[in-house]
Amino acid sequence: MSKFFSALLVSMVAFTNSASAAIDETIRYKDSIEINAPADKVWAKIGSFGDMSWHPAIAKTVITSGKADEVGATRVLTTQDGGNINEVLTSYDAAGMTVKYEITESVLPVREYGATLKVEATADGKTIVTWRAMFKRKDPANPGAAGQDDAAAKAAISGIFRSGLENVKKISE
C-alpha cells in the first residue's frame, strides 16, 4: 500500500509542477520617483494622453481617435527605433492627476496590459510620480520562448518605467 501512495504522490507532484509551469500569471509592476518640483508643474509635463514627448523612448505620439484627454481616445506611440504601441485611454482624472490606459497592440513582449500614471503632491512641496501596470507575457503558449517569457516582459516594462520617470525628474526640477 505504501508503494501505491508513494507512486501517487510522485505523479501528483509531477502533474502539479508541469501544470504550474503552464499557468499564465498576471505580472504586477510598480515604480515611482520623488521630484523636487510642485505636482501641478509635473502634471503639466506628463498629464496629457496626447503628448508623451517627455519619455526618451518615444519619438512621436499621435491621437488616432477621440480627444486626447477623454476616455476612449486612442493613440499610437512610435518608439525611437520605429516600433509602434497602440493604446486606449480608460480613465482620465485631471483633478486627481491620474491617467489610466491599456495597450491594444504593441512591439513590447506583453499583452493584457493596463497601467496607471499618478502624480501626487507631498506635504513638503515635492511630487511623487507612481507608474504601475498589470500585464502578461506575450506568448502564453511558449512560456520559455526567448524574449517572450515573464522575465523579458518585466524587464521591458521596468526599463520603460525607469527611463521615463528619471526623465520626468530631469525635465521637471
Summary of the structure (lengths in Angstrom):
residues: 173
radius of gyration: 20.4
end to end distance: 72.2
largest distance: 72.8
contacts: 500
relative contact order: 0.20
helix: 29%
strand: 38%
